[in-house]
Amino acid sequence: MTTILGTRYPLIQGALAQISLPPLVAAVSNAGGLGVLTTTNMTVAELAAAIAAVRAATDQPFGVNLMLQQPNMAEIVPYLIAHPVPVVTTSAGTPKAFCQAIQAVGTKVVAVIPSVKVAVKMAALGVDALVAEGMESGGHIGTETTFSLVQQVAAAVALPVFAAGGIADAAGVAAAQALGASGVQVGTAFLVASETPIAAAYKDAVIAATDTDTVVTGRALHDAVRSLKNPLTAAYLEAEAAGADADSLQAMTTGSLTRAIAGDVDHGTLMAGQIAGKLTRVEPVAAIVARLFPN
């Protein structure tokens, strides 16, 4: 798998929406993993500038994530075909419309999937690898656990499979490999990297979290999101239980990730996975990668 990605370790940094920007991406790639740049809320011009910043900071492979529900995919995809990057990861949809065109310019396509059914479809489409993401993960999630999903996906497809969800150290990597994974994708552990561009209050909240301090919102809207418990999630779940309509629920979370990134830990959506309970300090990306893959 490291040969396919060109990285030292079989490690993908999970695409943290609005968060995985050039400082984090370059640090992960320089440490031997695959840094992955978010495109959430980016224009094509902003993406071009971000890619240039990553390339200025590292000569190692990196990726760009395409969250396929974004409204400007029709502009971003042609840009990436005209200006190829080493890897594209995809989520929240199918890359069927552009997969072959992206691969034709030398870019590897890695699809993040929530089930065996979707994994089989992506394999038939011809993607280069899969990320089987369990519901322990932070942010947008499916319904299957990492432990059950990874081994079933690995058995169902003849592709390299990365395990994601609940992985923050070498024990997690070893467990993923035992389940049949070729490598891992890690997101939450990088939230507390010193290079990650979020407010200290967000990082402190992740560090203070225990194993039971995350909650899932959005199930009524068929858009489940795991984040840290706070006054916003409490109000949201109360409104959801009271039968609030979709527009009202959506209004409660609009802009909430941006607020969290800026340090509003009460009114922001602090996306993080269940493994947050194992994170105890802010440290450089290189130290996090070394804990995942000790030499």
ZIGIDA-V653971 format. One line per field, one symbol per residue. ss: DSSP state (2 for helix, 1 for strand, 0 for the rest). psi: psi as a letter, one per 40 degrees, with the letter a starting at -180 (. if undefined). Layout:
ss->???
psi->???
This chain:
ss->0222200000111000000002222222220001111000000222222222222220000111111000002222222222000011111000000022222200011111100222222222200011111000001100000222222222220001111100000222222222000011110222201000000222222222000001111022200011110022222222222000022222222002222220000000001002222200001022222222000
psi->dddddeidighhhihhhedgidddddddddeeahihhiehehidddddddddddddeieiiiihhhheeiefdeddddddddgiidihiiifaheddeddddddeehihhhhieiddddddddddfidiihhhieeiiahiaeiidddddddddddifihhhhihfheadddddddddeeieaihhcddedeidehgiiddddddddeiadeeiihieddefghhhiihadddddddddddefiidddddddeheddddddeegedeihghiidedeeheihiiddddddddgi.
